[in-house]
């Protein structure tokens, strides 16, 4: 039996299987099978269902989107989507459905059954009735794996990629003139090894929650609600350690990461460096520009370096997080200090010095997560001539800023060339997205862009 | 410039970079660069360093290995390793190093600097001195990313695969006669699509903790300590939702998973179904056999099915978890009940009926985790003719049992053929490992096998 015969046979078995079990008919008539089903039907119809009590609820509505200055949750699931439709009204329908679903999920409620953009899959040429028959219009029903969980501080943050405004010179949705100047095409930085399959996208969605199942659940509902109009382009899960409140979490290199972040409670700082103002289009007012970078870290190599070398690379002490030459994490770095041999205490090409030289510390708000995607094969043809599996792990760098040209681009251009850390990290994917301002109940995300 | 020239040039730049920064010399002489380094040196030398207080510490020592009847933690990181050595003493050295490190990490301490099996990488033909010089003997230093975290109930559970005892007919370590009968070669089950790169291995290690960073950290230290003697074969991260205490967590299909598990507090049940007794070799007494299965779930398809169909497939109500026809999760299923049309309320091929038919409910202890590894490309050449990215997500099934022949194999053989759930799940990897009994301080894991 050839492989394709085998597959066909498998497929036929599956068909017979279903028929034999008498389930094709059952599913097609949509018979509910017991009292318990009713509860989920109620859930699907929109009744609140969780442990409720408002525990861990972040407000979805407001002047700004949630998930930007929200204190970081422990889990993240990011997805970039491409639109497969050419119709402006489909895009609006997706954004409406996503707004409704996101607002509900942020309250700890299941997705409403009325929310799907495409209510039933459209039959394709040659499609058998039987397959259709197995499928209830269930693509609008919440998949249920967060039933019984709290909202876990879920936030869902939406963004628009440059390709939403025009793609290959084509004004797909009549938005070409609405593209903000700040939504630039990111330059190719030194050392960039961006993989197309993990870069860009028409729409970005980042779901963050204190529970990985809640974050993934949110994305799964959104993807499903817009099935037939959007498709997933790339995804990235992430996590943070259970660091004590008020302490800076450590990244997978073992160093504290985020020490110089402006405090999210500092509204003037946020207004200055995170929120878009009157300088751009009205629909971006109160919004922010998000840069995502999937940064793979050569953990095996990093782990072979002495702690002293690692500290010279970062410019900070590993345990305390203090700038070299100081003792406490938040001590001011002394960039002019040198040791008795005349060498700079904080080396010329250290991460800290390069970051500080161009950054007052308040231009961007970092909100990244570690990622850990298993192992992949790597062969090194140079010393130490290793080959085998290496961790595909690192940092899913996320930052928000008022303008990427004065934020990430300015900050990273020099670091990409000179940072000693570059020996151990590779940027393999990412994107820049314009996250529109927040909305009030009754509006949909990005509404001001479409009106 | 050709691609390989470019790579060579990159490599040369990196070399010059290091030299220019004056760091090659620094690293080679191992000069510590500041007071803060001392703290990590102390950590590496073995001083306790975490927030301490014993919060969340699971005892590493005991009659049984931890991580089997330990109440499930929220994160898991599994790795299967292959031994690259042919020497029995190397295997023993690995197990000793792993025992020491695991015991320390379970207490919330950093890995000791004395623990590495191979203290420095061995130079290979043509290897430049400079590369060596950059590397301190730092491969024994804890990578530090759990500094400041609690132990988070970390458990590390070790197992031996059949290939440890003999491989391709070769008695690699003089252990061939010590292989337990119960450590069978798992049969190929109906529907199996096991990928070699995610199956088997000489040694298994599962790290579980309430924090993903703590679980991954543990594996990273173990892999590094044994570098040069073992290599990673495959890995799998997993998670559980933040389900309220005492409730059954839901899997990614939205159903409660683990309802019929015997309670881990029921010592007689554990003795009967989990712990190996006198029936096998002495070194396995108090141990258990672990079956791991990476089960990919076609979530997109599952989500298209009506809840009624899903419930028929599982044999339980989705919201309550009750057997169909009943109202509460722990209600006894009535397998003889039929509806007014004469159809069985719990269908013939439902997951629940098949599992119950051959399983008293106490033969295996399930301890699985959901996994979520992003998306991968899938093309369907049959209805509904979809192609695109699908979630590589599902269940990392883990079960422990006294004997897999009367446990997983007996249970799964029939289900693999008939379970309606098989339409939506594919077993794509896994393994069977003999997890030896627990140890006392001063012993090493598996010691009785080697003496």
Interface residues (C-beta under 8 A of the other chain):
Chain A: X11 X14 X17 X18 X21 X22 X23 X26 X27 X30 X31 X32 X33 X34 X35 X36 X37 X39 X40 X41 X43 X44 X51 X77 X121 X124 X126 X127 X128 X131 X134 X135 X136 X138 X139 X141 X143 X144 X145 X146 X147 X148 X149 X150 X152 X210 X211 X212 X213 X214 X216 X220 X224 X231 X232 X233 X234 X235 X236 X237 X239 X240 X241 X242 X243 X244 X247 X250 X251 X252 X253 X254 X255 X299 X300 X302 X303 X304 X305 X306 X307 X308 X309 X311 X312 X317 X318 X319 X320 X322 X324 X325 X327 X343 X345 X347 X348 X349 X370 X372 X373 X374 X375 X382 X383 X384 X385 X388 X389 X391 X393 X420 X423
Chain B: X11 X14 X17 X18 X21 X22 X23 X26 X27 X30 X31 X32 X33 X34 X35 X36 X37 X39 X40 X41 X43 X44 X51 X77 X121 X124 X126 X127 X128 X131 X134 X135 X136 X138 X139 X141 X142 X143 X144 X145 X146 X147 X148 X149 X150 X152 X210 X211 X212 X213 X214 X216 X220 X224 X227 X231 X232 X233 X234 X235 X236 X237 X239 X240 X241 X242 X243 X244 X247 X250 X251 X252 X253 X254 X255 X299 X300 X302 X303 X304 X305 X306 X307 X308 X309 X311 X312 X317 X318 X319 X320 X322 X324 X325 X327 X343 X345 X347 X348 X349 X370 X372 X373 X374 X375 X382 X383 X384 X385 X388 X389 X391 X393 X420 X423
